[in-house]
Amino acid sequence: MRCTLLAVALAFVGCGSLPRNGVPTELMSNAVIPGMPDVRAASGLRSPVMESDMVQSFAQESASEFPVTTDGSVLHPHLALSGGGANGAFGAGFLNGWSSTGKRPTFKVVTGVSTGALMAPFAFLGQSRDAALREFYTTTRSRDIFALGAFLATVRKLLFGESIADTSPLIALIERHVDDALLREIALAHQGGRRLYIGSVDLDSQRFIIWNMGLIASSGHPDALPLFRRVMLASAAIPIAFSPVLFEVEAGGQRHDEMHVDGGVAAQVFNIGGLLSARELRRQAGYGALREDIYVIHNGQLAADAATTRRSVPDIARRTLQAAGKSAVVGDLFRIYALALREHSGYHWITIPEGINLAGNETFDPSVMQQLYDLGYAIARSGPPWNVLPPGVSGETGAMRDGAVQ
């Protein structure tokens, strides 16, 4: 979806802008959400608030969900869900197929970006939300996500607006699936020591922002549900194609707005290793040894898609963005692998196999999504062939032993 819509958008040149009240650059690092100052942090920077929350999670977690293993350590499974638009149907099918085997773990941490952000709350809650996940990714059509106007209206939006598509359908879809009941379930899981994070990109500071969704859900703030929904929308807001999401923030005693877009701009998939070291925090806090198993579901394909590129701006843009997107995923998988090596964590990832035709009659084509869902389900049911080394790497380096990278 991202490549198709951006390719169309890049065929035009915009020259207008809408008014806004952005955060002054010298105050950007101090901007917080009013009434909920601790619910987010910038990746790559140490965050005492996020570290403290993770330490608190060790005290909150249940020994029945995360028991001490035979080597005396506690095992924390992590799930990272990538972007990929309609290809999220593969991940949804995979998770549901994994559930059907009885071997899907309770995840200590779930992270999501873009379509992975739309999946993440349901994946976080586990099998009780499998039916909702299946419905979301097998019955949704393009008209349920966005609306495109007539050609001249689209040109007008590019010249004087901020996007080419109307995302009111996606807003309504999120509101229908993310309600007070789901928020209460997320809050209970958070209070039980589990953590849910979603990533977006703040275009002003150009930083990847990690949102602590469970903390939002359990905050008791009257704006918790609207903020939760807006973060999900922001993480899936493809630049130019979809309108960015503005968040009201407080900085220097004044109210301003931040402009956030699709988290996939900075990371197609992420893990909290770029924010904190849970293993070191647990040791320092006296909770004993920790071992993490990281599972990455890539909602897309990494294999090259060889085809003749037409001499047109949209086709050149589309093919360029496809290549860049695949390269970005490879980089993210290598980064997560490097963090797994540092933390002595398990490392596992899965992707849509080569040779699967993803083309449909529309961006969100239910028939294609059903096929992807069924494919993911079958792969998980058969015992998923997890990759334990980054793409293109072979040999003894990074071999797995007892689930951990050595």
C-alpha positions in Angstrom: 0.0 0.0 0.0 2.7 2.5 1.0 4.6 2.2 -2.3 1.4 2.4 -4.5 0.1 5.5 -2.8 3.4 7.3 -2.5 4.1 6.6 -6.2 0.9 8.4 -7.1 1.7 11.3 -4.7 5.2 11.8 -6.0 3.8 12.3 -9.5 2.8 15.8 -8.4 4.5 18.7 -6.8 2.9 20.6 -3.8 3.5 24.3 -3.1 1.0 25.2 -0.3 0.9 24.7 3.4 -1.7 24.7 6.2 -1.3 26.7 9.4 0.1 25.0 12.5 1.6 25.8 15.9 4.8 23.7 15.9 7.1 23.2 18.9 10.1 25.6 18.8 13.2 23.5 18.0 14.9 24.4 21.3 12.0 22.9 23.2 11.4 19.7 21.1 13.2 17.4 23.5 11.1 18.7 26.4 7.6 18.4 24.8 5.2 16.1 26.6 1.6 15.0 26.3 -0.5 17.1 28.7 -1.6 15.0 31.7 0.4 12.0 30.5 4.1 13.1 30.5 5.6 9.7 30.8 3.9 7.7 28.0 6.6 8.0 25.3 10.3 8.3 24.6 12.6 8.9 21.6 14.5 5.8 20.3 18.2 6.0 20.6 18.2 8.2 23.7 18.3 6.9 27.3 14.9 7.3 28.9 14.9 7.1 32.7 11.1 7.1 32.6 10.9 4.1 30.3 13.6 2.3 32.3 11.8 2.9 35.5 8.5 1.5 34.0 10.4 -1.6 32.8 11.8 -2.2 36.3 8.3 -1.8 37.6 7.1 -4.5 35.2 9.4 -7.0 36.7 7.7 -6.6 40.1 4.2 -6.7 38.4 4.8 -9.8 36.2 3.3 -13.2 37.2 5.5 -16.2 37.8 2.9 -18.3 36.1 3.3 -16.4 32.9 7.0 -15.9 33.1 8.4 -18.8 35.3 12.0 -19.3 36.3 13.6 -21.7 33.9 15.9 -24.6 34.7 19.0 -22.4 34.4 17.6 -20.0 37.0 16.7 -17.2 34.6 13.3 -15.9 33.6 12.4 -16.1 29.9 10.7 -13.1 28.2 9.3 -13.7 24.7 9.1 -10.6 22.6 7.0 -10.1 19.4 7.9 -7.4 16.8 5.3 -6.8 14.0 6.4 -5.0 10.9 4.7 -2.7 8.5 3.3 -3.9 5.2 -0.2 -2.6 4.6 -2.6 -5.3 3.5 0.2 -7.9 3.8 -0.6 -7.7 7.6 -3.1 -10.5 6.7 -0.1 -12.8 6.6 0.9 -11.9 10.1 -2.7 -12.2 11.4 -2.9 -15.7 9.9 0.4 -16.6 11.3 -0.5 -15.5 14.8 -3.8 -17.4 14.7 -2.2 -20.5 13.3 0.4 -20.3 16.1 -2.4 -20.0 18.6 -4.0 -23.2 17.2 -0.8 -25.2 18.0 -1.0 -24.4 21.7 2.6 -23.2 21.5 2.2 -19.5 21.1 3.8 -17.9 24.1 2.5 -15.0 26.3 4.6 -12.1 25.2 6.3 -9.9 27.7 6.7 -7.2 25.1 4.9 -6.6 21.8 6.0 -3.8 19.4 4.3 -2.7 16.2 4.7 -0.1 13.4 2.4 0.9 10.6 0.1 -2.2 9.9 2.0 -3.8 12.7 0.7 -1.1 15.0 -2.9 -1.9 13.9 -2.2 -5.6 14.7 -0.3 -5.1 17.9 -3.0 -4.5 20.5 -4.9 -7.6 19.4 -1.6 -9.7 19.3 -0.7 -8.3 22.7 -4.0 -9.6 24.2 -3.5 -13.1 22.8 -5.9 -15.7 21.7 -9.0 -13.9 23.1 -8.6 -11.4 20.2 -7.7 -13.8 17.4 -11.2 -13.6 15.9 -11.0 -9.8 15.8 -7.6 -10.0 14.2 -8.9 -12.4 11.5 -11.9 -10.2 10.8 -9.8 -7.1 10.5 -7.4 -8.6 7.9 -9.8 -10.7 5.8 -12.8 -8.5 5.4 -11.3 -5.0 5.1 -11.4 -3.3 1.7 -9.7 -0.2 0.4 -12.8 1.9 1.0 -12.6 0.9 4.7 -9.1 2.5 4.9 -9.1 5.5 2.7 -11.0 7.5 0.1 -9.6 9.1 -3.0 -11.5 12.0 -4.6 -11.7 13.0 -8.3 -8.4 13.7 -10.1 -8.7 17.5 -9.8 -9.6 17.3 -6.1 -6.5 15.2 -5.6 -4.3 17.7 -7.4 -5.8 20.5 -5.2 -5.0 18.5 -2.1 -1.4 18.2 -3.2 -1.1 21.9 -4.0 -2.8 23.2 -0.9 -3.2 20.4 1.6 -1.2 17.7 3.3 -2.3 14.4 1.7 -4.0 12.9 -1.3 -6.3 10.5 0.6 -9.1 10.9 3.2 -8.5 8.6 6.1 -11.9 9.0 7.7 -12.7 5.4 7.0 -9.5 4.2 8.8 -10.4 6.5 11.8 -13.8 4.9 11.9 -12.4 1.4 11.6 -10.0 2.0 14.5 -12.8 3.5 16.7 -15.0 0.5 16.0 -12.3 -2.0 17.0 -10.5 -0.1 19.8 -13.1 0.7 22.4 -13.3 1.0 26.2 -13.4 -2.7 26.7 -10.2 -3.3 24.7 -8.5 -0.4 26.6 -9.4 -2.0 29.9 -7.9 -5.3 28.8 -4.7 -3.6 27.7 -4.5 -1.8 31.1 -4.9 -5.1 33.0 -2.1 -6.7 31.0 0.1 -3.7 31.6 -0.6 -3.9 35.3 0.3 -7.6 35.1 3.8 -6.7 34.0 3.5 -6.9 30.2 4.3 -4.0 27.8 2.9 -2.8 24.5 4.8 -0.3 22.4 3.9 1.4 19.1 6.3 3.6 17.0 5.6 6.7 15.0 7.9 9.4 13.5 7.8 13.0 14.7 8.6 14.9 11.5 9.6 18.0 13.4 12.4 16.5 15.5 12.8 13.7 12.9 12.9 11.1 15.7 11.4 7.7 16.0 9.0 7.9 19.0 8.1 4.9 21.0 4.7 5.1 22.8 4.0 3.1 26.0 0.5 2.0 25.0 -0.2 0.1 28.2 0.7 3.1 30.3 -1.7 5.2 28.2 -4.5 2.6 28.7 -3.9 2.4 32.5 -3.5 6.1 33.1 -7.1 6.8 34.0 -6.9 10.0 32.0 -10.1 11.0 30.2 -8.2 11.4 27.0 -6.6 8.0 27.2 -8.8 6.3 24.6 -8.6 9.1 22.0 -4.8 9.2 22.4 -4.5 5.5 22.1 -6.4 5.6 18.9 -4.5 8.6 17.5 -1.2 6.8 18.1 -2.4 3.8 16.1 -3.5 6.1 13.4 -0.2 8.1 13.4 1.8 4.9 13.1 -0.1 4.0 10.0 -0.2 7.5 8.4 1.8 7.1 5.2 3.3 10.5 4.4 1.8 12.4 1.5 -0.8 9.7 0.9 -2.4 10.0 4.3 -2.7 13.1 6.5 -0.2 13.3 9.3 -1.6 13.2 12.9 -1.1 16.2 15.1 -0.6 15.7 18.8 -1.2 18.5 21.3 1.9 18.8 23.5 3.2 21.1 26.2 6.6 22.6 26.1 8.0 25.6 27.9 4.7 26.2 29.6 2.9 26.6 26.3 0.7 24.3 24.1 2.0 23.4 20.7 1.4 20.6 18.1 3.7 17.9 16.8 3.3 16.3 13.4 3.6 12.5 13.4 3.6 10.0 10.5 4.0 6.3 9.7 6.6 4.7 12.0 7.9 2.8 8.9 9.6 6.0 7.8 12.2 5.3 10.4 11.9 1.6 11.1 9.9 -1.1 9.3 10.1 -3.2 12.5 11.6 -2.4 15.9 12.4 -3.9 19.3 13.0 -2.2 22.6 16.7 -2.9 22.5 17.1 0.5 20.8 15.6 2.1 23.9 16.8 0.1 27.0 18.5 -3.1 28.2 15.9 -5.0 30.1 18.5 -7.7 31.0 20.8 -5.1 32.6 17.9 -3.3 34.4 16.7 -6.6 35.8 20.2 -7.4 37.1 20.7 -4.0 38.7 17.2 -4.1 40.3 18.0 -7.5 41.9 15.4 -9.5 40.1 17.8 -12.1 38.8 18.9 -13.3 35.4 16.8 -12.6 32.3 16.8 -14.2 28.8 14.8 -12.8 25.9 13.5 -14.5 22.8 12.7 -12.0 20.0 10.2 -13.1 17.3 9.9 -10.9 14.3 7.0 -11.2 11.8 7.7 -9.4 8.6 4.5 -8.6 6.7 6.1 -8.6 3.3 8.6 -10.2 1.0 12.4 -9.7 0.8 13.0 -11.4 -2.5 13.7 -9.1 -5.5 10.7 -8.5 -7.7 12.2 -8.4 -11.2 10.1 -6.6 -13.8 10.5 -4.1 -16.6 10.0 -0.6 -15.2 8.0 1.7 -17.4 9.3 5.2 -18.3 6.8 7.1 -16.2 7.2 9.0 -12.9 4.6 6.9 -11.0 6.2 3.6 -12.1 9.8 4.7 -11.4 8.7 6.1 -8.0 6.8 2.9 -7.2 9.7 0.6 -8.1 12.2 2.8 -6.3 10.2 2.8 -3.1 9.7 -0.9 -3.3 13.5 -1.5 -3.5 14.1 1.1 -0.7 11.5 -0.5 1.5 13.0 -4.0 1.2 16.5 -2.7 1.9 15.1 -0.9 5.0 13.6 -4.2 6.3 17.0 -5.9 5.9 18.7 -3.2 7.8 16.1 -3.4 10.6 16.6 -7.2 10.8 20.4 -6.8 11.1 19.9 -4.1 13.8 17.7 -6.3 15.9 20.1 -9.2 15.4 23.0 -7.0 16.6 21.0 -6.1 19.7 20.1 -9.8 20.2 23.8 -10.6 20.2 24.5 -7.8 22.7 21.8 -9.0 25.0 22.4 -12.7 24.5 18.8 -13.0 23.3 17.0 -15.5 21.0 16.5 -14.2 17.5 13.8 -15.6 15.1 12.1 -14.0 12.1 9.7 -15.1 9.4 8.6 -13.5 6.1 6.2 -14.2 3.3 7.9 -16.9 1.1 9.1 -16.2 -2.4 6.9 -17.0 -5.3 3.7 -15.7 -3.7 1.8 -13.2 -5.9 0.6 -10.3 -3.8 -1.2 -8.4 -6.6 -5.0 -7.8 -6.3 -7.7 -5.7 -7.8 -7.3 -3.0 -5.2 -4.8 -2.0 -2.4 -6.8 -3.9 0.2 -8.2 -6.8 -1.7 -10.1 -9.2 0.6 -9.5 -12.2 -1.7 -5.7 -11.7 -1.7 -5.7 -11.0 2.0 -7.6 -14.2 2.7 -5.0 -16.1 0.7 -2.2 -14.4 2.7 -4.0 -15.1 6.0 -4.4 -18.8 5.0 -0.8 -19.0 4.0 0.4 -17.5 7.4 -1.9 -19.8 9.2 -0.7 -22.9 7.4 3.0 -22.0 7.9 2.5 -21.5 11.7 0.5 -24.7 11.9 3.2 -26.8 10.2 5.9 -25.6 12.7 7.3 -22.3 11.5 10.7 -22.4 9.8 12.1 -19.5 11.8 15.2 -17.8 10.3 17.8 -17.4 13.1 20.3 -15.4 11.1 19.9 -12.1 9.3 19.0 -12.1 5.6 21.9 -13.4 3.4 24.0 -14.6 6.4 25.1 -18.2 6.6 27.7 -20.2 8.5 28.4 -20.7 12.2 28.4 -17.1 13.3 25.4 -16.4 15.4 24.3 -20.0 15.6 21.4 -20.8 18.0 21.7 -22.9 21.1 18.8 -23.5 23.4 16.9 -20.6 21.8 19.6 -18.0 22.4 22.1 -16.4 20.0 25.6 -17.5 20.9 
